[in-house]
Amino acid sequence: MSINGTLIAQMIVFLILVWFTMKFVWPPIIAALDERAKKIADGLSAADKAKADSAAAEKKIQAALSSAKDDAAKRLADAERLAQSMVEEAKSRAAEEGAKIIAAAKAEAAQESIKAREALREQVAGLAIKGAEQILRREVNAGVHAELLGRLKTEL
């Protein structure tokens, strides 16, 4: 193979093209590739940070949810206890009212019994007088008989 002038000229043009590419074309391409790699790395680190923040937020949400459930359970237990105490209080009040009603009914029955006995005594006294009048069929002294009836009434 012979080296001739064309080959040397082509080599010189090639070397000038390589130098020009290395000096003016290559640095912007490298800068763009480096910038893109940096953006990708920043995006990955932001995604990792977001993932970590999401996990921390999930833990906070779980803690808040657990706290809310505990608080709701406590409030429900307090409400049940309050309702139970109200029921017991109502039962005791009802029992007291029942006892009062029974006592009042007994007192009223005793008073009615006393009234009935008094009325019966008066009726018995009246019947006794009528019977005595019919048996005796004579003049009756009202004052003496009223005194006798009063004693009879107290004895009955």
Secondary structure as a PSIPRED ss2 file (coil, helix, strand):
# PSIPRED VFORMAT (PSIPRED V4.0)

   1 M C   1.000  0.000  0.000
   2 S C   1.000  0.000  0.000
   3 I C   1.000  0.000  0.000
   4 N C   1.000  0.000  0.000
   5 G H   0.000  1.000  0.000
   6 T H   0.000  1.000  0.000
   7 L H   0.000  1.000  0.000
   8 I H   0.000  1.000  0.000
   9 A H   0.000  1.000  0.000
  10 Q H   0.000  1.000  0.000
  11 M H   0.000  1.000  0.000
  12 I H   0.000  1.000  0.000
  13 V H   0.000  1.000  0.000
  14 F H   0.000  1.000  0.000
  15 L H   0.000  1.000  0.000
  16 I H   0.000  1.000  0.000
  17 L H   0.000  1.000  0.000
  18 V H   0.000  1.000  0.000
  19 W H   0.000  1.000  0.000
  20 F H   0.000  1.000  0.000
  21 T H   0.000  1.000  0.000
  22 M H   0.000  1.000  0.000
  23 K H   0.000  1.000  0.000
  24 F H   0.000  1.000  0.000
  25 V H   0.000  1.000  0.000
  26 W H   0.000  1.000  0.000
  27 P H   0.000  1.000  0.000
  28 P H   0.000  1.000  0.000
  29 I H   0.000  1.000  0.000
  30 I H   0.000  1.000  0.000
  31 A H   0.000  1.000  0.000
  32 A H   0.000  1.000  0.000
  33 L H   0.000  1.000  0.000
  34 D H   0.000  1.000  0.000
  35 E H   0.000  1.000  0.000
  36 R H   0.000  1.000  0.000
  37 A H   0.000  1.000  0.000
  38 K H   0.000  1.000  0.000
  39 K H   0.000  1.000  0.000
  40 I H   0.000  1.000  0.000
  41 A H   0.000  1.000  0.000
  42 D H   0.000  1.000  0.000
  43 G H   0.000  1.000  0.000
  44 L H   0.000  1.000  0.000
  45 S H   0.000  1.000  0.000
  46 A H   0.000  1.000  0.000
  47 A H   0.000  1.000  0.000
  48 D H   0.000  1.000  0.000
  49 K H   0.000  1.000  0.000
  50 A H   0.000  1.000  0.000
  51 K H   0.000  1.000  0.000
  52 A H   0.000  1.000  0.000
  53 D H   0.000  1.000  0.000
  54 S H   0.000  1.000  0.000
  55 A H   0.000  1.000  0.000
  56 A H   0.000  1.000  0.000
  57 A H   0.000  1.000  0.000
  58 E H   0.000  1.000  0.000
  59 K H   0.000  1.000  0.000
  60 K H   0.000  1.000  0.000
  61 I H   0.000  1.000  0.000
  62 Q H   0.000  1.000  0.000
  63 A H   0.000  1.000  0.000
  64 A H   0.000  1.000  0.000
  65 L H   0.000  1.000  0.000
  66 S H   0.000  1.000  0.000
  67 S H   0.000  1.000  0.000
  68 A H   0.000  1.000  0.000
  69 K H   0.000  1.000  0.000
  70 D H   0.000  1.000  0.000
  71 D H   0.000  1.000  0.000
  72 A H   0.000  1.000  0.000
  73 A H   0.000  1.000  0.000
  74 K H   0.000  1.000  0.000
  75 R H   0.000  1.000  0.000
  76 L H   0.000  1.000  0.000
  77 A H   0.000  1.000  0.000
  78 D H   0.000  1.000  0.000
  79 A H   0.000  1.000  0.000
  80 E H   0.000  1.000  0.000
  81 R H   0.000  1.000  0.000
  82 L H   0.000  1.000  0.000
  83 A H   0.000  1.000  0.000
  84 Q H   0.000  1.000  0.000
  85 S H   0.000  1.000  0.000
  86 M H   0.000  1.000  0.000
  87 V H   0.000  1.000  0.000
  88 E H   0.000  1.000  0.000
  89 E H   0.000  1.000  0.000
  90 A H   0.000  1.000  0.000
  91 K H   0.000  1.000  0.000
  92 S H   0.000  1.000  0.000
  93 R H   0.000  1.000  0.000
  94 A H   0.000  1.000  0.000
  95 A H   0.000  1.000  0.000
  96 E H   0.000  1.000  0.000
  97 E H   0.000  1.000  0.000
  98 G H   0.000  1.000  0.000
  99 A H   0.000  1.000  0.000
 100 K H   0.000  1.000  0.000
 101 I H   0.000  1.000  0.000
 102 I H   0.000  1.000  0.000
 103 A H   0.000  1.000  0.000
 104 A H   0.000  1.000  0.000
 105 A H   0.000  1.000  0.000
 106 K H   0.000  1.000  0.000
 107 A H   0.000  1.000  0.000
 108 E H   0.000  1.000  0.000
 109 A H   0.000  1.000  0.000
 110 A H   0.000  1.000  0.000
 111 Q H   0.000  1.000  0.000
 112 E H   0.000  1.000  0.000
 113 S H   0.000  1.000  0.000
 114 I H   0.000  1.000  0.000
 115 K H   0.000  1.000  0.000
 116 A H   0.000  1.000  0.000
 117 R H   0.000  1.000  0.000
 118 E H   0.000  1.000  0.000
 119 A H   0.000  1.000  0.000
 120 L H   0.000  1.000  0.000
 121 R H   0.000  1.000  0.000
 122 E H   0.000  1.000  0.000
 123 Q H   0.000  1.000  0.000
 124 V H   0.000  1.000  0.000
 125 A H   0.000  1.000  0.000
 126 G H   0.000  1.000  0.000
 127 L H   0.000  1.000  0.000
 128 A H   0.000  1.000  0.000
 129 I H   0.000  1.000  0.000
 130 K H   0.000  1.000  0.000
 131 G H   0.000  1.000  0.000
 132 A H   0.000  1.000  0.000
 133 E H   0.000  1.000  0.000
 134 Q H   0.000  1.000  0.000
 135 I H   0.000  1.000  0.000
 136 L H   0.000  1.000  0.000
 137 R C   1.000  0.000  0.000
 138 R C   1.000  0.000  0.000
 139 E C   1.000  0.000  0.000
 140 V C   1.000  0.000  0.000
 141 N C   1.000  0.000  0.000
 142 A H   0.000  1.000  0.000
 143 G H   0.000  1.000  0.000
 144 V H   0.000  1.000  0.000
 145 H H   0.000  1.000  0.000
 146 A H   0.000  1.000  0.000
 147 E H   0.000  1.000  0.000
 148 L H   0.000  1.000  0.000
 149 L H   0.000  1.000  0.000
 150 G H   0.000  1.000  0.000
 151 R H   0.000  1.000  0.000
 152 L H   0.000  1.000  0.000
 153 K H   0.000  1.000  0.000
 154 T H   0.000  1.000  0.000
 155 E H   0.000  1.000  0.000
 156 L C   1.000  0.000  0.000
